[in-house]
């Protein structure tokens, strides 16, 4: 395993064991997850506002999630209203909005997919997706499974347990099986950067495990490497530039079952 991820697992275990209160301010957490530059956060904020989410709702959400781990916060002014938020919070919230929008065509077919996220950070995206579903007054509850390293799962469980998740049933899957044990009739796969960043051997193991399933109905990937995407050939696929573009070749990949 890459030494970077060995150290990250050790950090996750220590945070949970010591019940640290300001863990989002630690340099290891910042390096892995809390490093969104302000210039990008401003773009995420504008995208969130353009989606119809109110400034007050954004502030409500930021206050809620940034308090857990005491994230570094910044000021963002729009129309004489100043939002106090961490930059990473805004990225999670925008990605959640984008993902729920991409799920709508599946919902319209009366399908409630199981969301499978490969690499879940500290669980921030799952909390954000639940929040957006809740704000849309969704009456259903989706199964949501995060597949990640065993010790990282401890931090995800620790973090997400602080929230009332009315619209998702959250489960954590040890990545040693590459998701092979996931049993669902309809999977919507999510991976924001993780699947693209991992080594080719591990990525291929995930592809062999998850993409051989005839049950995948779609997915959403933030792709920040030159790793090939041929495994999506049997899907209807849309590839666009990442917005904001945080790397020269970064792209957003959305796919649906043909």
Secondary structure, 3 states (H helix, E strand, C coil): CCHHHHHHHHHHHHHHHHCCCCHHHCHHHHHHCCCCCHHHHHHHHHHHHHCCCCHHHHHHHHHHHHCCCCCCCEEEEECCEEEEECHHHHHHHHHHHHHHHHHHHHHCCCCCCEEEEECCCCCHHHHHHHHHHHHCCCCCCEEEEEEECHHHHHHHHHHHCCCCCCCEEEEEEEHHHCCCCCCCCCEEEEEECHHHHCCHHHHHHHHHHHCCCCCEEEEEEEECCCCCCHHHCCEEEEEEECCCCCCCCCEEEEEEEC
